[in-house]
Amino acid sequence: MNYKPIISRARALVSAIAVLATFSLGAQVRVGIEVLEGRGFEGLEGKRVGLVTNPSGVDSQLRSTIDILNSAPQVDLKKLFAPEHGVRGDIYAGGRVENGKDPRTGLPVYSVYGSTRKPTPEMLSGLDVVVYDIQDVGSRSYTFISTLGLMMRACAEQGIEVMVLDRPNPLGGNKVEGCLVEDGFHSFVSEFKIPYIYGLTVGELAMLINEEGLNRGEKGDQPPLKCKLSVIPMEGWQRNMLYKDTKLPWVLPSPNIPYPESAVNYPTSGIVGEFQGYLNIGIGYTLPFEVFAAEWIDADLLKARLDSYNLPGIAFRTIHFKPFSGASQGVLLHGVQFHYTDFEAACCTLTQFYVMQAVNELYPEKNPFKLSAGRNGMFDKVCGTDYVRTTFERRLKVEDISDYWSKDVESFKRLSRKYLMY
């Protein structure tokens, strides 16, 4: 499919809106569902529609995309598809999502986060188009984009269209970090051959997946398939915007991403968070993905060691807290909270490796790969390779992996440039 008209139109819209925004401090981004509604639901009229969404699929007035499409006379909404956490967000992280019926609309709900992750032909039967509208978090290991990819593949097999309603990348559109997923390490947390932070909106990512043959199934071992894809662009979004710059309300896409900052912090601690019995990263407390702490850490020593690295764009402060849930519930933990002083200058994903390096220098007996050996496989999956683990665990020095971790960044930026809509 030729995406040039879509991209050209999107860029023209963005340019016009950007001029207006210069003169209006209250300027606000319009997300894809609002643009689609403004176009009279063009592309959905006369078609039988399925919808993949969750509570983050809302407009700027917090109206659910489910309700918007269900109440539109031009739209024949037939089925809902539930990703991780469910269409209404009532399933906790990692919980099994079951088939059922949406109590508000009476529509059938089919789980794509349970025993079935790729929709079956029976689930898609009777549909002409499937709409996707979920707030992305901008990191490869979050499962929503994997759900999108498997839906695109299933729809391609059945000759069903896919429409992506675009939303902001909360990390902005400029930051790219991490190596590509390598053969043998594709999984539901690393489905595509893309960097850990990929710097694209979900609509841009969908086009790249479709055109570059990245949609190779959950394990990356099947021939690529292209679906008939359309993307409804945003209006007013620019690549240098973090989510707070959009003036849009934030609806948590999952329980542990309660604030826009949580999505920004997730790639900084989420990889080390795969270990158990090592560092608490704020899950079970009020600062998910924002801290590194343990009962046995001297917070002042850890802060001093991290400060000595002079990491760009990030600052640390000591913190002491008791989680209210999880394995460390009620235990006083000590460590550091991190703050971005210059997000563009910071290397988010490597920060957690510097923390592991600092902890190892202070507490060499607390080796994460030995303490949590049973989680090494998941660590490899989220990294997209076992090279990082097998190299880093020898000395726990970031300098041993930093070049490898960044080796694919520039080539991916060149590849993805032709799919940029903003």
Protein Blocks (a to p, Z undefined) as FASTA:
>chain_A
ZZklmmmmmmmmmmmmmmmmmmomkbccddfklmmmmnooghjgopacdddddfklccfk
opafklmmmmpmkbccfbdcddehijnopacehiacdddddfklopacddfbdjblbdcf
klmgoiabdcdddddehiaklmklmmmmmmmmmmmmnopacdddddddfkbjmbcgdjdd
dehiacfklmbacdfbloiafklmmmmmmmnopagojnopaccddddddddddehiafkl
cfklnopacddfbfklmbfklmmmmmmmmmmmmpghiacehiaiabehiaccdfkbcfkl
mmmmmmmnopghiacdddddddfedjkgoiacdddddddfblklpcfklmmmmmmmmmmm
mmmmlcfklmmmmlmmmmmmmnopaklmmmmmmnopaklmmmmmmmmmmmmmmmmmmmpc
ZZ
